[in-house]
Amino acid sequence: MLHYITHQHTLTMASLAATATETKVTTTNKFSHDIIQHISKQDFATSGATPDFEYLVVADSHGRGFNKDYYTKMFKSLSWGVFLADETWRERLIKLCDNANMSRLIGTTFTCVKITPEHFEVTWIGDSSAKIFKDGNLVWITKDHDYDNEEDIEKLKQFEGFACKDGWDIQATSHTRMTSKKSKTIKMKGESTNMTRSLGHRGAFSALGFETVIIPRDEGTYKIVVGSDGFWQVMSEEDIPFILDKENPAEILTRAARNRWEQPWEHDDTMGHITKNIKIPSHNWDDVAVATWSN
């Protein structure tokens, strides 16, 4: 999703007050999940446990139309412990999401972490990042299927109908500075998104499939954080100590991200201009979804 910024004085109190939020929270000592929805209300998060594993799931849907909540409704209807216990769950999920009879132009990311005493199994498609911290250090991160994934882009060039258009996005580079960065819009089979892989879009972006990585689990203190881009886009390296703190479950992380969407920023356009007191228009604030686990 692309976001744009504007000077603070262009916003009115009425426009800020007109936007409601919706929060759903679940927290335990080990795992938590939370969602703060904005206008699109297309983020999803859940967490839980079975006798064999614990799990975190985050999904970030995109697209417009009367059925834009198709995936959030679907994900809410699934019994995730049972679903993820089936070894064929990835294939099943692709079929569920890539229904050829669906309307076009909607899709979703999906990131899942299954936790056992021996390892962490991370499966993802799209750009909802998962990060694993051990003893206070970042030890693993998803290689997201976003517009920066040049390896994926090279693979997609082999498909008929592939096209790529340059654009701009934003990313927090400190807790007060928002920096412009180059992005891409990718087109396949009449569909378009800012990712190289995604569920939905009637299968246009799922040809490369999920990625799955198994990370061995050693002795030590871990925290896993999975978030939609509405979380990571307003967080920076400065926030790592706050994010990895075990005392900060999903509810605290999502609230912090929401506050960032609302706050004024310094804007660095990467072309030599820095403008202070910039606000992101409320209609461009993103939904925020986070799931965490720690031991």
C-alpha positions as CSV (number, residue, x, y, z in Angstrom):
1,M,0.0,0.0,0.0
2,L,1.4,3.5,-0.9
3,H,1.1,6.3,1.5
4,Y,1.5,10.0,1.0
5,I,2.2,12.9,3.4
6,T,1.0,16.5,3.6
7,H,1.6,19.6,5.7
8,Q,-0.1,19.5,9.1
9,H,-2.0,22.7,8.5
10,T,-3.9,21.1,5.7
11,L,-5.6,18.7,8.1
12,T,-8.8,19.7,10.0
13,M,-10.0,18.5,13.4
14,A,-13.2,17.3,11.7
15,S,-11.3,15.0,9.4
16,L,-9.3,13.5,12.3
17,A,-12.5,13.0,14.4
18,A,-14.3,11.4,11.6
19,T,-12.1,8.3,11.6
20,A,-12.9,5.6,14.1
21,T,-10.7,2.8,15.1
22,E,-11.5,-0.8,16.1
23,T,-9.3,-2.8,18.4
24,K,-9.4,-6.5,19.2
25,V,-6.9,-7.9,21.7
26,T,-5.8,-11.3,22.9
27,T,-2.9,-11.8,25.3
28,T,-1.3,-14.6,27.3
29,N,2.0,-14.9,29.1
30,K,3.6,-16.4,25.9
31,F,1.7,-15.2,22.9
32,S,-0.5,-12.3,22.0
33,H,-2.2,-10.7,19.0
34,D,-3.9,-7.4,18.4
35,I,-5.5,-5.4,15.5
36,I,-6.2,-1.8,15.2
37,Q,-8.3,-1.4,12.1
38,H,-8.6,1.9,10.2
39,I,-10.8,2.7,7.2
40,S,-10.1,-0.4,5.1
41,K,-10.4,-2.8,8.1
42,Q,-8.5,-5.5,6.2
43,D,-5.8,-6.7,8.7
44,F,-6.0,-10.0,10.6
45,A,-4.0,-11.5,13.5
46,T,-4.4,-14.5,15.7
47,S,-2.3,-16.6,18.0
48,G,-2.8,-19.8,19.9
49,A,-1.6,-23.3,20.9
50,T,-2.2,-26.9,20.3
51,P,-0.7,-29.9,22.1
52,D,2.0,-30.0,19.4
53,F,2.8,-26.4,18.7
54,E,2.1,-22.7,19.3
55,Y,1.4,-20.4,16.4
56,L,1.2,-16.8,15.3
57,V,-0.7,-15.6,12.1
58,V,-0.8,-12.2,10.5
59,A,-2.5,-11.2,7.2
60,D,-2.9,-7.9,5.5
61,S,-5.5,-7.7,2.8
62,H,-5.6,-5.1,0.1
63,G,-8.0,-4.0,-2.6
64,R,-11.4,-2.3,-2.9
65,G,-15.0,-3.2,-3.6
66,F,-18.0,-4.7,-1.9
67,N,-16.0,-7.8,-0.9
68,K,-12.8,-6.2,0.3
69,D,-13.3,-7.9,3.7
70,Y,-13.4,-11.4,2.0
71,Y,-10.1,-12.5,3.4
72,T,-10.6,-11.2,6.9
73,K,-13.9,-12.9,7.2
74,M,-12.4,-16.1,5.8
75,F,-9.5,-16.1,8.3
76,K,-11.8,-15.4,11.2
77,S,-13.9,-18.4,10.3
78,L,-11.0,-20.9,10.4
79,S,-10.0,-23.0,13.4
80,W,-6.3,-22.2,13.1
81,G,-4.9,-24.9,15.4
82,V,-6.7,-27.6,13.4
83,F,-6.0,-26.0,10.0
84,L,-2.2,-25.6,10.6
85,A,-1.9,-29.2,11.9
86,D,-2.7,-30.4,8.4
87,E,0.5,-30.9,6.5
88,T,-1.2,-29.7,3.3
89,W,-2.4,-26.4,4.9
90,R,-0.3,-24.2,2.5
91,E,-1.9,-25.8,-0.6
92,R,-5.3,-25.6,0.9
93,L,-4.9,-21.9,1.8
94,I,-3.8,-21.0,-1.7
95,K,-6.8,-22.7,-3.2
96,L,-9.1,-21.0,-0.7
97,C,-7.7,-17.6,-1.5
98,D,-7.1,-17.9,-5.2
99,N,-10.7,-18.7,-6.0
100,A,-11.1,-18.1,-9.8
101,N,-14.7,-17.1,-9.3
102,M,-13.8,-14.2,-7.0
103,S,-13.9,-10.6,-8.1
104,R,-10.5,-9.2,-9.2
105,L,-8.3,-6.7,-7.6
106,I,-8.2,-8.0,-4.0
107,G,-5.5,-10.0,-2.3
108,T,-3.8,-10.7,1.0
109,T,-0.4,-11.3,2.6
110,F,-0.1,-14.2,5.0
111,T,2.7,-14.9,7.5
112,C,2.6,-17.8,10.0
113,V,5.1,-18.9,12.6
114,K,4.7,-22.4,14.2
115,I,6.7,-22.8,17.4
116,T,7.9,-26.1,18.9
117,P,10.5,-26.9,21.5
118,E,12.9,-27.7,18.7
119,H,12.4,-25.0,16.1
120,F,10.5,-22.1,14.6
121,E,8.8,-22.8,11.3
122,V,8.0,-19.6,9.4
123,T,5.8,-19.6,6.3
124,W,5.0,-16.4,4.4
125,I,3.8,-14.8,1.2
126,G,3.8,-11.0,0.8
127,D,5.3,-8.4,3.0
128,S,4.0,-8.9,6.5
129,S,7.4,-9.3,8.2
130,A,8.4,-11.7,10.9
131,K,11.4,-11.0,13.1
132,I,13.0,-13.3,15.7
133,F,15.0,-11.8,18.6
134,K,17.2,-13.9,20.8
135,D,18.8,-12.6,24.0
136,G,18.1,-9.1,22.9
137,N,19.4,-9.4,19.4
138,L,17.7,-9.7,16.0
139,V,18.7,-13.1,14.7
140,W,16.4,-13.7,11.8
141,I,14.0,-11.8,9.5
142,T,11.7,-12.7,6.6
143,K,13.0,-11.8,3.2
144,D,9.7,-10.1,2.2
145,H,8.1,-10.5,-1.1
146,D,7.9,-6.7,-1.6
147,Y,9.0,-4.3,-4.3
148,D,12.6,-4.5,-3.1
149,N,12.8,-8.3,-3.7
150,E,14.9,-8.2,-6.9
151,E,15.2,-12.0,-6.9
152,D,11.5,-12.4,-7.2
153,I,11.2,-9.7,-9.8
154,E,13.7,-11.5,-12.0
155,K,11.7,-14.7,-11.7
156,L,8.5,-12.8,-12.6
157,K,10.0,-11.4,-15.8
158,Q,9.7,-14.9,-17.2
159,F,5.9,-14.8,-17.0
160,E,3.8,-13.4,-19.8
161,G,2.1,-10.0,-19.0
162,F,4.6,-9.0,-16.4
163,A,5.1,-5.2,-16.0
164,C,6.7,-3.0,-13.4
165,K,6.2,0.7,-12.8
166,D,8.3,2.9,-10.5
167,G,6.7,4.8,-7.7
168,W,7.3,6.2,-4.2
169,D,6.6,4.9,-0.7
170,I,7.6,6.1,2.8
171,Q,9.4,4.5,5.7
172,A,10.2,5.7,9.2
173,T,14.0,6.1,9.7
174,S,13.7,7.3,13.3
175,H,10.8,7.9,15.7
176,T,10.4,11.4,14.3
177,R,11.6,11.2,10.7
178,M,9.7,9.7,7.7
179,T,11.8,9.1,4.6
180,S,10.6,8.8,1.0
181,K,11.9,5.7,-0.8
182,K,11.5,4.4,-4.3
183,S,9.0,1.6,-4.8
184,K,7.4,-0.4,-7.6
185,T,3.9,-1.4,-8.7
186,I,3.9,-4.9,-10.3
187,K,1.3,-6.0,-12.8
188,M,0.4,-9.6,-13.7
189,K,-2.5,-10.9,-15.7
190,G,-4.4,-7.6,-15.4
191,E,-3.8,-7.4,-11.6
192,S,-1.5,-5.1,-9.8
193,T,0.1,-4.8,-6.4
194,N,3.2,-3.4,-4.7
195,M,4.4,-7.0,-3.9
196,T,6.0,-9.8,-5.8
197,R,3.9,-12.4,-4.2
198,S,0.4,-12.4,-2.7
199,L,-2.6,-14.6,-2.2
200,G,-5.7,-13.7,-4.0
201,H,-5.9,-11.7,-7.2
202,R,-7.3,-14.9,-8.8
203,G,-3.8,-16.5,-8.6
204,A,-1.9,-13.8,-10.4
205,F,0.7,-13.4,-7.7
206,S,0.9,-16.8,-6.1
207,A,2.8,-18.6,-8.9
208,L,6.0,-18.5,-6.9
209,G,4.1,-19.8,-3.8
210,F,4.9,-19.6,-0.1
211,E,8.4,-19.5,1.3
212,T,9.1,-21.7,4.4
213,V,12.1,-21.6,6.6
214,I,12.9,-23.7,9.7
215,I,15.0,-22.0,12.3
216,P,16.5,-24.2,15.0
217,R,15.6,-23.2,18.5
218,D,18.5,-23.1,21.0
219,E,18.7,-22.3,24.7
220,G,18.0,-18.6,25.3
221,T,15.3,-16.0,25.6
222,Y,13.3,-15.4,22.4
223,K,10.7,-13.0,21.3
224,I,9.0,-13.3,17.9
225,V,7.1,-10.3,16.4
226,V,5.0,-10.6,13.2
227,G,3.4,-7.5,11.9
228,S,1.6,-6.0,8.9
229,D,3.3,-3.2,7.0
230,G,1.1,-0.8,8.9
231,F,3.2,-1.7,11.9
232,W,6.7,-1.9,10.4
233,Q,6.4,1.1,8.1
234,V,6.2,3.5,11.1
235,M,8.9,1.7,13.1
236,S,12.7,2.1,12.8
237,E,15.9,0.7,14.1
238,E,15.6,3.0,17.1
239,D,12.5,1.1,18.1
240,I,14.1,-2.4,18.3
241,P,14.7,-2.3,22.1
242,F,11.0,-1.4,22.6
243,I,9.8,-4.0,20.1
244,L,11.8,-6.9,21.6
245,D,11.0,-6.1,25.2
246,K,9.0,-9.1,26.5
247,E,6.9,-6.7,28.6
248,N,5.5,-5.2,25.4
249,P,2.9,-7.6,24.0
250,A,0.9,-7.0,20.7
251,E,-1.5,-4.6,22.3
252,I,1.2,-2.2,23.3
253,L,3.0,-2.5,19.9
254,T,-0.1,-1.8,17.8
255,R,-1.0,1.2,20.0
256,A,2.5,2.6,19.5
257,A,2.2,2.2,15.8
258,R,-1.2,3.9,15.7
259,N,0.2,6.8,17.6
260,R,3.0,7.1,14.9
261,W,0.4,7.3,12.1
262,E,-1.2,10.2,13.9
263,Q,1.9,12.1,14.9
264,P,3.7,14.9,13.1
265,W,7.0,14.0,11.3
266,E,10.1,15.5,9.7
267,H,9.9,14.4,6.1
268,D,13.1,13.6,4.2
269,D,12.4,13.4,0.5
270,T,15.9,11.9,-0.2
271,M,16.5,14.7,-2.7
272,G,18.0,17.2,-0.2
273,H,14.8,18.6,1.3
274,I,13.7,18.1,4.9
275,T,10.4,19.5,5.9
276,K,9.2,19.7,9.5
277,N,5.7,19.3,11.0
278,I,4.3,17.0,8.4
279,K,1.3,14.8,9.0
280,I,0.1,11.7,7.1
281,P,-3.5,12.4,6.0
282,S,-5.9,10.3,8.1
283,H,-7.3,8.6,4.9
284,N,-3.8,7.2,4.3
285,W,-3.3,5.8,7.8
286,D,-3.0,2.0,7.6
287,D,-4.5,-0.8,9.6
288,V,-2.1,-2.3,12.1
289,A,-1.8,-6.0,13.1
290,V,0.8,-7.6,15.3
291,A,1.2,-11.1,16.9
292,T,4.0,-11.9,19.4
293,W,5.5,-14.9,21.2
294,S,8.1,-15.1,23.9
295,N,9.6,-17.5,26.4
